[in-house]
Structure formats: structure tokens, C-alpha cells
Amino acid sequence: MGKRAQVAPGSVVTARVPTGQSWGGAPAVKLGKAERRWPKRRPPRRARWAALYGMSGPGLGLLRLPAAVPALAVAGCFVHAGTAPARPCAER
């Protein structure tokens, strides 16, 4: 990909896209010059969003705990201590 090159969404690029050109299609073909409507500078980053993103990882990891409760309840119906024969949960 060359600098300031643009490729349309869903395009299948099988070759080098030169600088400043616009390509699209499947397989991708040259559509013309790339448009220069991108902003000159990046927008400022917000520290709040970076902090929330960083905290979401451990939070998503903790989702396993509530899912484990019903799984352990179902497994408890089939696992018994000692040598007694297994009884279904409904007979307890």
C-alpha cells in the first residue's frame, strides 16, 4: 500500500497499490486518484476512554465467574462423594 492510497471496502487486492491511487472491486482495479478529504491532524485522545478500555479487559475476564455457578450446580447433580450409587437430582 502506497502513502495516501485508498482501497474500497470489500475489495480483493492482489497486487501493489501505488501512492495516491484509489482501487476497488473484486479483484481490485484502479478507480482513479485518491480523494484528499482526510483531516490534516488526528483528533486528541481522551484519557477517560483509554482508562475505560484498560479496565474492560479484567472486567470481561470476571464474566466467567457468574457462568460457572450454573455449570457447577449441574455438575453437582452427577458427582457424588463416597461409593454410593448415583441418584438423579430430582430424587434427592
Buried (B, 14 or more C-beta within 10 A) or exposed (E): EEEBBBBEEEBEBEEEBEEEBBBBBEEBEEBEEBEEEEEEEEEEEEEEEEEEEEEEEEEEEEEEEEEEEEEEEEEEEEEEEEEEEEEEEEEE
